[in-house]
């Protein structure tokens, strides 16, 4: 009985082996061909895709199942996958192709030279330019606040000082006169004008008047001479009358007319001075409020953080410009900035013009040279 069972068992095994061999012969494939495990064989595209959140879910790709004898026979009877339509969108196929590339595959891929690629140098240039702009903004923001020391001084009007000087810059043209107005004068010249102003500077210091009074006096003289012809013997009268008008505008205590007559060595009477005063204010249309170099000197000296030595030398330079007729071609703000720049170069022994001075004067070192 046991021998019979043994024979039946071996016969069954043999029959099964023959059946499996015949099925394997019909498949006509190599042992590992279906699972793509052959070294050097064609690369298989895995059914893996990157799908965005906005896309609709595509149909899942057919997964791989264990290869059994029945499944192997089914695969042998099916057509090749080369004729099958791609599953999913073209975009999913491209993503699936590039999802699992090996470094060797990436090296073998050739990039088209016609496609421009972003260069690191361009990005570095953009970043460096942005950093430079940020640094320049930091430098501008780091400019010293020259008005912080006067924050508690109500007379310094720190809240409005920038607007005040912007107004001065806009209206300083009204204080300028034609540089050739002496050509219209028949009895006086620029040399006589210089002698008159030099004498008025001495009178100004003798009467202990304010600095702004002197600058306004010279401005009134030039504007009047540019509009009216004056004879030589009346030139000194024009000078003392202009100083009287400037004192009434700037000073708290105004000199009396008799003092001015004594200064002129009684060359003119009280009636002469009052008559010339009426004539001058009518000619100038009562316009006495004009920017002078002194208006800018105080602000620019503050920006230069000037000490007493620099301040005295700067005012000496600007007073020298009052005497010179050729200086009329420059606006008051440029004269003030040039006087401070010249004084700084004289004291320091080298060219000196800080960024703070350039910021507040609106003049570069090249413009003042």
Order of alpha helices (4+ residues) and beta strands (2+ residues): alpha-alpha-alpha-alpha-alpha-alpha-alpha-alpha-alpha-alpha-alpha-alpha-alpha-alpha-alpha-alpha
